[in-house]
Amino acid sequence: MQCVLLTAGRALLRPAWPAAAAGLRTSTAAGLRTSTAVGVRTSTAAGLRTSAAGLRTSSETSGQSLQLRPISKDRRNPVPVETSIAYLQSEAYRATYGDQPVWRSYRRNHKGHIPPRKTRRTCVRGGEVSTGNPCPVCRDEYLVLDYRNTALLKQFVSDFNGAVLDFSRTGLCQVKHRELLAAMHKAKEYGTISFDVPFRVYDYDEYRPK
């Protein structure tokens, strides 16, 4: 009789476990889907509203309108220099880079412990970014190297001797480094960037005939 009662008890209790487990799975999955969807929608909407508000505030403050473009690897439509100058004065730029130069937080990807002497030749091929870790200028399409964009050019100048920083320190690709040198030379020619001319003191008595 005990075996029969135990068997009957198991038979009566057995159908309740799958139903309870199914209910638990259903409620858990539904709760996760609901909380995840609501959280993603809330955070995404809040982030978009915050970034849009920051761009509107910065554009109204600077008096110039910034053209909002989606994040893309397409570089076939270059950003105008005026937009880049306004971008460097916006809240979005300060929230991204702070008070540091644009190349300060960049780290190169290389094999081994010792990095190669030269950086990659270019980050853009066929009008699109072709690498997963582009250089500090190629990764942000709003950073335009131009002789009029002095706020960006001064970030690549040494504070000690006024020379242009080497690509081994800034991490710029070879194409952007050559563009930087050309823009810096043109800025000095046009007078948008001041620089010190080397001055040497000579003792002319040494050169006069005795």
Phi and psi in degrees as GROMACS dihedral restraints (atoms count N, CA, C in turn):
[ dihedral_restraints ]
;  ai    aj    ak    al  type     phi  dphi    fc
    3     4     5     6     1   -65.0    20    10
    4     5     6     7     1   -40.6    20    10
    6     7     8     9     1   -63.7    20    10
    7     8     9    10     1   -39.0    20    10
    9    10    11    12     1   -66.3    20    10
   10    11    12    13     1   -41.9    20    10
   12    13    14    15     1   -66.3    20    10
   13    14    15    16     1   -41.6    20    10
   15    16    17    18     1   -64.2    20    10
   16    17    18    19     1   -43.0    20    10
   18    19    20    21     1   -63.2    20    10
   19    20    21    22     1   -40.9    20    10
   21    22    23    24     1   -66.6    20    10
   22    23    24    25     1   -39.0    20    10
   24    25    26    27     1   -62.9    20    10
   25    26    27    28     1   -41.2    20    10
   27    28    29    30     1   -64.3    20    10
   28    29    30    31     1   -40.1    20    10
   30    31    32    33     1   -65.7    20    10
   31    32    33    34     1   -33.5    20    10
   33    34    35    36     1   -78.6    20    10
   34    35    36    37     1   -34.6    20    10
   36    37    38    39     1   -83.1    20    10
   37    38    39    40     1   -23.5    20    10
   39    40    41    42     1   -62.4    20    10
   40    41    42    43     1   -43.3    20    10
   42    43    44    45     1   -67.1    20    10
   43    44    45    46     1   -18.4    20    10
   45    46    47    48     1   -74.8    20    10
   46    47    48    49     1   -29.8    20    10
   48    49    50    51     1   -68.7    20    10
   49    50    51    52     1   -49.0    20    10
   51    52    53    54     1   -59.4    20    10
   52    53    54    55     1   -36.2    20    10
   54    55    56    57     1   -66.9    20    10
   55    56    57    58     1   -43.1    20    10
   57    58    59    60     1   -64.9    20    10
   58    59    60    61     1   -41.3    20    10
   60    61    62    63     1   -64.9    20    10
   61    62    63    64     1   -40.9    20    10
   63    64    65    66     1   -63.9    20    10
   64    65    66    67     1   -40.8    20    10
   66    67    68    69     1   -64.5    20    10
   67    68    69    70     1   -39.5    20    10
   69    70    71    72     1   -64.5    20    10
   70    71    72    73     1   -44.6    20    10
   72    73    74    75     1   -63.1    20    10
   73    74    75    76     1   -42.2    20    10
   75    76    77    78     1   -63.6    20    10
   76    77    78    79     1   -47.4    20    10
   78    79    80    81     1   -66.9    20    10
   79    80    81    82     1   -39.3    20    10
   81    82    83    84     1   -65.4    20    10
   82    83    84    85     1   -47.1    20    10
   84    85    86    87     1   -62.9    20    10
   85    86    87    88     1   -43.0    20    10
   87    88    89    90     1   -63.9    20    10
   88    89    90    91     1   -41.5    20    10
   90    91    92    93     1   -65.2    20    10
   91    92    93    94     1   -41.4    20    10
   93    94    95    96     1   -64.7    20    10
   94    95    96    97     1   -43.8    20    10
   96    97    98    99     1   -62.2    20    10
   97    98    99   100     1   -42.7    20    10
   99   100   101   102     1   -66.2    20    10
  100   101   102   103     1   -48.3    20    10
  102   103   104   105     1   -66.5    20    10
  103   104   105   106     1   -39.3    20    10
  105   106   107   108     1   -65.7    20    10
  106   107   108   109     1   -46.0    20    10
  108   109   110   111     1   -63.5    20    10
  109   110   111   112     1   -44.3    20    10
  111   112   113   114     1   -65.1    20    10
  112   113   114   115     1   -42.2    20    10
  114   115   116   117     1   -65.0    20    10
  115   116   117   118     1   -42.0    20    10
  117   118   119   120     1   -65.0    20    10
  118   119   120   121     1   -44.8    20    10
  120   121   122   123     1   -63.3    20    10
  121   122   123   124     1   -41.3    20    10
  123   124   125   126     1   -66.5    20    10
  124   125   126   127     1   -47.7    20    10
  126   127   128   129     1   -66.6    20    10
  127   128   129   130     1   -40.1    20    10
  129   130   131   132     1   -65.2    20    10
  130   131   132   133     1   -46.0    20    10
  132   133   134   135     1   -63.8    20    10
  133   134   135   136     1   -41.5    20    10
  135   136   137   138     1   -65.3    20    10
  136   137   138   139     1   -42.1    20    10
  138   139   140   141     1   -64.3    20    10
  139   140   141   142     1   -41.9    20    10
  141   142   143   144     1   -65.8    20    10
  142   143   144   145     1   -40.8    20    10
  144   145   146   147     1   -64.4    20    10
  145   146   147   148     1   -40.5    20    10
  147   148   149   150     1   -65.5    20    10
  148   149   150   151     1   -47.1    20    10
  150   151   152   153     1   -64.7    20    10
  151   152   153   154     1   -41.0    20    10
  153   154   155   156     1   -64.8    20    10
  154   155   156   157     1   -40.0    20    10
  156   157   158   159     1   -65.1    20    10
  157   158   159   160     1   -39.7    20    10
  159   160   161   162     1   -64.0    20    10
  160   161   162   163     1   -41.6    20    10
  162   163   164   165     1   -66.9    20    10
  163   164   165   166     1   -40.3    20    10
  165   166   167   168     1   -63.9    20    10
  166   167   168   169     1   -42.5    20    10
  168   169   170   171     1   -63.6    20    10
  169   170   171   172     1   -44.7    20    10
  171   172   173   174     1   -66.7    20    10
  172   173   174   175     1   -39.0    20    10
  174   175   176   177     1   -68.9    20    10
  175   176   177   178     1   -36.9    20    10
  177   178   179   180     1   -68.6    20    10
  178   179   180   181     1   -35.5    20    10
  180   181   182   183     1   -68.4    20    10
  181   182   183   184     1   -44.4    20    10
  183   184   185   186     1   -76.9    20    10
  184   185   186   187     1   -15.3    20    10
  186   187   188   189     1    82.2    20    10
  187   188   189   190     1     7.0    20    10
  189   190   191   192     1  -125.3    20    10
  190   191   192   193     1   146.4    20    10
  192   193   194   195     1   -93.0    20    10
  193   194   195   196     1   131.3    20    10
  195   196   197   198     1   -94.3    20    10
  196   197   198   199     1   132.2    20    10
  198   199   200   201     1   -86.5    20    10
  199   200   201   202     1   114.3    20    10
  201   202   203   204     1   -76.8    20    10
  202   203   204   205     1   128.4    20    10
  204   205   206   207     1  -130.3    20    10
  205   206   207   208     1   143.0    20    10
  207   208   209   210     1   -67.5    20    10
  208   209   210   211     1   153.1    20    10
  210   211   212   213     1   -68.0    20    10
  211   212   213   214     1   123.6    20    10
  213   214   215   216     1  -149.7    20    10
  214   215   216   217     1   160.5    20    10
  216   217   218   219     1   -91.7    20    10
  217   218   219   220     1     1.6    20    10
  219   220   221   222     1   -77.0    20    10
  220   221   222   223     1   126.3    20    10
  222   223   224   225     1  -121.2    20    10
  223   224   225   226     1    21.9    20    10
  225   226   227   228     1   -79.9    20    10
  226   227   228   229     1   -18.8    20    10
  228   229   230   231     1  -113.2    20    10
  229   230   231   232     1    92.4    20    10
  231   232   233   234     1   -66.8    20    10
  232   233   234   235     1   149.7    20    10
  234   235   236   237     1   -78.7    20    10
  235   236   237   238     1   136.4    20    10
  237   238   239   240     1   -62.8    20    10
  238   239   240   241     1   155.2    20    10
  240   241   242   243     1   -65.7    20    10
  241   242   243   244     1   -36.3    20    10
  243   244   245   246     1   -61.8    20    10
  244   245   246   247     1   -38.4    20    10
  246   247   248   249     1   -67.3    20    10
  247   248   249   250     1   -38.1    20    10
  249   250   251   252     1   -65.5    20    10
  250   251   252   253     1   -39.6    20    10
  252   253   254   255     1   -64.9    20    10
  253   254   255   256     1   -41.8    20    10
  255   256   257   258     1   -67.7    20    10
  256   257   258   259     1   -31.7    20    10
  258   259   260   261     1   -66.6    20    10
  259   260   261   262     1   -37.5    20    10
  261   262   263   264     1   -69.0    20    10
  262   263   264   265     1   -14.1    20    10
  264   265   266   267     1  -105.1    20    10
  265   266   267   268     1     7.2    20    10
  267   268   269   270     1   -93.4    20    10
  268   269   270   271     1   166.4    20    10
  270   271   272   273     1   -71.0    20    10
  271   272   273   274     1   -29.8    20    10
  273   274   275   276     1   -64.0    20    10
  274   275   276   277     1   -38.9    20    10
  276   277   278   279     1   -67.3    20    10
  277   278   279   280     1   -43.7    20    10
  279   280   281   282     1   -66.8    20    10
  280   281   282   283     1   -32.9    20    10
  282   283   284   285     1   -71.0    20    10
  283   284   285   286     1   -27.1    20    10
  285   286   287   288     1   -86.0    20    10
  286   287   288   289     1   -47.2    20    10
  288   289   290   291     1  -109.2    20    10
  289   290   291   292     1   -19.3    20    10
  291   292   293   294     1    70.3    20    10
  292   293   294   295     1  -139.3    20    10
  294   295   296   297     1   -97.3    20    10
  295   296   297   298     1     4.8    20    10
  297   298   299   300     1   -90.4    20    10
  298   299   300   301     1   156.9    20    10
  300   301   302   303     1   -62.9    20    10
  301   302   303   304     1   160.1    20    10
  303   304   305   306     1   -67.5    20    10
  304   305   306   307     1   -20.7    20    10
  306   307   308   309     1   -96.6    20    10
  307   308   309   310     1    -2.1    20    10
  309   310   311   312     1   -65.2    20    10
  310   311   312   313     1   -43.5    20    10
  312   313   314   315     1   -90.4    20    10
  313   314   315   316     1     4.4    20    10
  315   316   317   318     1   -81.4    20    10
  316   317   318   319     1   140.5    20    10
  318   319   320   321     1  -130.6    20    10
  319   320   321   322     1   131.9    20    10
  321   322   323   324     1   -78.7    20    10
  322   323   324   325     1   148.3    20    10
  324   325   326   327     1   -98.9    20    10
  325   326   327   328     1   119.7    20    10
  327   328   329   330     1  -149.1    20    10
  328   329   330   331     1   161.8    20    10
  330   331   332   333     1   -88.3    20    10
  331   332   333   334     1   132.1    20    10
  333   334   335   336     1    89.1    20    10
  334   335   336   337     1  -176.0    20    10
  336   337   338   339     1   -87.7    20    10
  337   338   339   340     1   -28.4    20    10
  339   340   341   342     1  -100.2    20    10
  340   341   342   343     1   121.2    20    10
  342   343   344   345     1   -72.1    20    10
  343   344   345   346     1   152.9    20    10
  345   346   347   348     1   -62.5    20    10
  346   347   348   349     1   155.4    20    10
  348   349   350   351     1   -66.9    20    10
  349   350   351   352     1   -40.6    20    10
  351   352   353   354     1  -102.8    20    10
  352   353   354   355     1   147.5    20    10
  354   355   356   357     1   -81.6    20    10
  355   356   357   358     1   178.0    20    10
  357   358   359   360     1   -65.1    20    10
  358   359   360   361     1   158.7    20    10
  360   361   362   363     1   -67.1    20    10
  361   362   363   364     1   -47.4    20    10
  363   364   365   366     1  -155.4    20    10
  364   365   366   367     1   156.9    20    10
  366   367   368   369     1  -102.9    20    10
  367   368   369   370     1   -13.1    20    10
  369   370   371   372     1  -117.4    20    10
  370   371   372   373     1   123.7    20    10
  372   373   374   375     1  -133.3    20    10
  373   374   375   376     1   129.7    20    10
  375   376   377   378     1    68.3    20    10
  376   377   378   379     1    25.2    20    10
  378   379   380   381     1    82.1    20    10
  379   380   381   382     1     5.8    20    10
  381   382   383   384     1  -135.0    20    10
  382   383   384   385     1   153.3    20    10
  384   385   386   387     1   -68.8    20    10
  385   386   387   388     1   121.8    20    10
  387   388   389   390     1  -105.7    20    10
  388   389   390   391     1    10.6    20    10
  390   391   392   393     1  -132.9    20    10
  391   392   393   394     1   156.6    20    10
  393   394   395   396     1   -82.4    20    10
  394   395   396   397     1   -14.2    20    10
  396   397   398   399     1  -133.2    20    10
  397   398   399   400     1    72.7    20    10
  399   400   401   402     1   -68.3    20    10
  400   401   402   403     1   164.5    20    10
  402   403   404   405     1   -69.5    20    10
  403   404   405   406     1   168.8    20    10
  405   406   407   408     1   -58.3    20    10
  406   407   408   409     1   -28.0    20    10
  408   409   410   411     1   -89.5    20    10
  409   410   411   412     1   -36.8    20    10
  411   412   413   414     1   -71.9    20    10
  412   413   414   415     1   -27.2    20    10
  414   415   416   417     1   -75.9    20    10
  415   416   417   418     1   -23.7    20    10
  417   418   419   420     1  -116.4    20    10
  418   419   420   421     1   109.1    20    10
  420   421   422   423     1   -70.5    20    10
  421   422   423   424     1   -13.1    20    10
  423   424   425   426     1   -86.3    20    10
  424   425   426   427     1    -1.1    20    10
  426   427   428   429     1   -95.2    20    10
  427   428   429   430     1   104.0    20    10
  429   430   431   432     1  -111.2    20    10
  430   431   432   433     1   123.6    20    10
  432   433   434   435     1   -82.6    20    10
  433   434   435   436     1   107.7    20    10
  435   436   437   438     1  -147.1    20    10
  436   437   438   439     1   153.5    20    10
  438   439   440   441     1   -67.0    20    10
  439   440   441   442     1   -18.4    20    10
  441   442   443   444     1   -86.0    20    10
  442   443   444   445     1   -19.6    20    10
  444   445   446   447     1   -89.5    20    10
  445   446   447   448     1    72.2    20    10
  447   448   449   450     1   -70.7    20    10
  448   449   450   451     1   -29.5    20    10
  450   451   452   453     1   -63.4    20    10
  451   452   453   454     1   -31.3    20    10
  453   454   455   456     1   -83.2    20    10
  454   455   456   457     1   -37.8    20    10
  456   457   458   459     1   -66.4    20    10
  457   458   459   460     1   -35.8    20    10
  459   460   461   462     1   -67.2    20    10
  460   461   462   463     1   -18.0    20    10
  462   463   464   465     1   -72.4    20    10
  463   464   465   466     1   -16.2    20    10
  465   466   467   468     1  -106.7    20    10
  466   467   468   469     1    18.4    20    10
  468   469   470   471     1  -111.2    20    10
  469   470   471   472     1   136.6    20    10
  471   472   473   474     1   -71.1    20    10
  472   473   474   475     1   140.7    20    10
  474   475   476   477     1   -77.4    20    10
  475   476   477   478     1   -12.4    20    10
  477   478   479   480     1   -94.3    20    10
  478   479   480   481     1   -48.7    20    10
  480   481   482   483     1  -121.3    20    10
  481   482   483   484     1    -0.7    20    10
  483   484   485   486     1    76.3    20    10
  484   485   486   487     1    10.0    20    10
  486   487   488   489     1   -85.8    20    10
  487   488   489   490     1   157.8    20    10
  489   490   491   492     1   -72.8    20    10
  490   491   492   493     1   132.4    20    10
  492   493   494   495     1   -66.4    20    10
  493   494   495   496     1   146.0    20    10
  495   496   497   498     1   -74.0    20    10
  496   497   498   499     1   154.9    20    10
  498   499   500   501     1   -67.3    20    10
  499   500   501   502     1   -21.1    20    10
  501   502   503   504     1   -68.2    20    10
  502   503   504   505     1   -20.5    20    10
  504   505   506   507     1   -97.4    20    10
  505   506   507   508     1   -41.2    20    10
  507   508   509   510     1   -82.7    20    10
  508   509   510   511     1   -24.8    20    10
  510   511   512   513     1    82.5    20    10
  511   512   513   514     1    10.0    20    10
  513   514   515   516     1   -68.7    20    10
  514   515   516   517     1   145.9    20    10
  516   517   518   519     1   -71.0    20    10
  517   518   519   520     1   167.9    20    10
  519   520   521   522     1   -64.6    20    10
  520   521   522   523     1   -36.3    20    10
  522   523   524   525     1   -66.0    20    10
  523   524   525   526     1   -46.9    20    10
  525   526   527   528     1   -70.0    20    10
  526   527   528   529     1   -30.3    20    10
  528   529   530   531     1   -68.4    20    10
  529   530   531   532     1   -38.6    20    10
  531   532   533   534     1   -67.1    20    10
  532   533   534   535     1   -37.7    20    10
  534   535   536   537     1   -63.7    20    10
  535   536   537   538     1   -36.3    20    10
  537   538   539   540     1   -64.6    20    10
  538   539   540   541     1   -43.9    20    10
  540   541   542   543     1   -63.9    20    10
  541   542   543   544     1   -40.7    20    10
  543   544   545   546     1   -66.9    20    10
  544   545   546   547     1   -42.8    20    10
  546   547   548   549     1   -66.3    20    10
  547   548   549   550     1   -36.9    20    10
  549   550   551   552     1   -67.6    20    10
  550   551   552   553     1   -41.9    20    10
  552   553   554   555     1   -63.6    20    10
  553   554   555   556     1   -41.5    20    10
  555   556   557   558     1   -68.7    20    10
  556   557   558   559     1   -35.4    20    10
  558   559   560   561     1   -65.4    20    10
  559   560   561   562     1   -37.2    20    10
  561   562   563   564     1   -70.3    20    10
  562   563   564   565     1   -34.1    20    10
  564   565   566   567     1   -68.7    20    10
  565   566   567   568     1   -39.9    20    10
  567   568   569   570     1   -84.2    20    10
  568   569   570   571     1   -10.9    20    10
  570   571   572   573     1    83.9    20    10
  571   572   573   574     1    14.2    20    10
  573   574   575   576     1   -76.8    20    10
  574   575   576   577     1   -20.2    20    10
  576   577   578   579     1  -126.3    20    10
  577   578   579   580     1   128.6    20    10
  579   580   581   582     1   -87.9    20    10
  580   581   582   583     1   147.8    20    10
  582   583   584   585     1  -147.4    20    10
  583   584   585   586     1   156.7    20    10
  585   586   587   588     1   -90.7    20    10
  586   587   588   589     1   131.3    20    10
  588   589   590   591     1   -85.5    20    10
  589   590   591   592     1   131.1    20    10
  591   592   593   594     1   -62.5    20    10
  592   593   594   595     1   129.3    20    10
  594   595   596   597     1  -120.4    20    10
  595   596   597   598     1   130.4    20    10
  597   598   599   600     1  -123.9    20    10
  598   599   600   601     1   142.2    20    10
  600   601   602   603     1   -99.6    20    10
  601   602   603   604     1   123.4    20    10
  603   604   605   606     1  -110.7    20    10
  604   605   606   607     1   147.3    20    10
  606   607   608   609     1   -97.4    20    10
  607   608   609   610     1    99.8    20    10
  609   610   611   612     1   -71.0    20    10
  610   611   612   613     1   -15.2    20    10
  612   613   614   615     1   -64.2    20    10
  613   614   615   616     1   -25.2    20    10
  615   616   617   618     1   -71.9    20    10
  616   617   618   619     1   -21.6    20    10
  618   619   620   621     1   -99.7    20    10
  619   620   621   622     1   -11.7    20    10
  621   622   623   624     1   -79.1    20    10
  622   623   624   625     1   144.1    20    10
  624   625   626   627     1   -69.3    20    10
  625   626   627   628     1   143.2    20    10
